[in-house]
Amino acid sequence: MQVTSEVKKNLFKTHGGSETNTGSTAGQIALFTERINHIASHLETNRKDYANTRSLLRMVGKRRRLLNYMMKTDLNGYRQLIEKLNIRK
């Protein structure tokens, strides 16, 4: 199951300020986190799905770059987002 448009709107509304603010860094990180969690759960049952493994690694790298950018520009927002999304274990 893909991330539906209702879920995307809800993510951007809670993290990006409004549901049409799809360019916000926090909203994009939240969307990548949702997609990463979905693909990770898929890969637990389908271990040999190498195409999704590669796309998961690309998404993790892209989220990492966005997190680095957010850490440089808005440190307090970065810390709140990490805590809210439960990214760091």
TORRO-263290 format. One record per residue (C-alpha): x, y, z; residue in one letter. Coordinates in Angstrom, 3 decimals. Layout:
BEGIN
SITE        c1        c2        c3  resn
SITE         X         Y         Z     A
...
***
This chain:
BEGIN
SITE        c1        c2        c3  resn
SITE     0.000     0.000     0.000     M
SITE     1.355     3.380    -1.021     Q
SITE     1.197     6.535     1.043     V
SITE    -2.212     7.972     0.148     T
SITE    -2.981    11.610    -0.539     S
SITE    -4.925    11.901     2.728     E
SITE    -1.894    10.709     4.678     V
SITE     0.333    13.151     2.776     K
SITE    -2.011    16.049     3.489     K
SITE    -2.087    15.105     7.168     N
SITE     1.718    14.863     7.323     L
SITE     2.219    18.242     5.665     F
SITE    -0.470    19.784     7.857     K
SITE     1.147    18.598    11.091     T
SITE     4.792    19.116    10.123     H
SITE     4.785    21.662     7.310     G
SITE     2.310    24.221     8.594     G
SITE    -0.422    23.681     5.993     S
SITE    -1.389    20.836     3.715     E
SITE    -0.327    22.769     0.620     T
SITE     3.141    23.602     1.970     N
SITE     4.845    20.599     0.397     T
SITE     8.215    22.327     0.109     G
SITE     8.902    22.660     3.814     S
SITE    11.893    20.699     5.006     T
SITE    10.097    19.249     8.025     A
SITE     7.179    18.103     5.860     G
SITE     9.478    16.417     3.366     Q
SITE    11.377    14.654     6.148     I
SITE     8.086    13.427     7.625     A
SITE     6.983    12.111     4.220     L
SITE    10.300    10.319     3.668     F
SITE    10.052     8.802     7.143     T
SITE     6.569     7.470     6.383     E
SITE     7.726     5.989     3.083     R
SITE    10.864     4.506     4.684     I
SITE     8.821     2.816     7.402     N
SITE     6.450     1.397     4.785     H
SITE     9.232    -0.018     2.603     I
SITE    11.113    -1.376     5.636     A
SITE     8.050    -3.332     6.731     S
SITE     7.677    -4.661     3.178     H
SITE    11.302    -5.775     3.105     L
SITE    10.929    -7.724     6.350     E
SITE     8.756   -10.234     4.507     T
SITE    10.321    -9.895     1.028     N
SITE    14.037   -10.027     1.700     R
SITE    15.080   -10.551    -1.927     K
SITE    13.291    -7.503    -3.309     D
SITE    16.469    -5.754    -4.382     Y
SITE    14.766    -2.913    -6.265     A
SITE    12.975    -1.783    -3.116     N
SITE    16.154    -2.265    -1.092     T
SITE    17.923     0.161    -3.401     R
SITE    15.067     2.668    -3.265     S
SITE    15.056     2.413     0.540     L
SITE    18.755     3.273     0.660     L
SITE    18.212     6.236    -1.683     R
SITE    15.375     7.547     0.476     M
SITE    17.397     7.186     3.662     V
SITE    20.232     9.148     2.049     G
SITE    17.892    11.866     0.846     K
SITE    16.294    12.145     4.291     R
SITE    19.777    12.327     5.818     R
SITE    20.700    15.244     3.534     R
SITE    17.484    17.060     4.434     L
SITE    18.130    16.451     8.128     L
SITE    21.661    17.859     7.766     N
SITE    20.256    20.948     6.056     Y
SITE    17.650    21.409     8.769     M
SITE    20.272    20.944    11.485     M
SITE    22.341    23.769     9.968     K
SITE    19.424    26.162     9.498     T
SITE    17.023    25.419    12.398     D
SITE    18.591    23.446    15.240     L
SITE    15.611    23.647    17.610     N
SITE    13.192    22.573    14.882     G
SITE    15.565    19.727    13.994     Y
SITE    15.595    18.445    17.566     R
SITE    11.811    18.683    17.879     Q
SITE    11.274    16.872    14.584     L
SITE    13.666    14.053    15.517     I
SITE    11.816    13.590    18.792     E
SITE     8.362    13.780    17.192     K
SITE     9.137    11.335    14.384     L
SITE    11.159     9.040    16.661     N
SITE    13.998     8.794    14.137     I
SITE    16.884     8.294    16.559     R
SITE    16.760     5.236    18.731     K
***
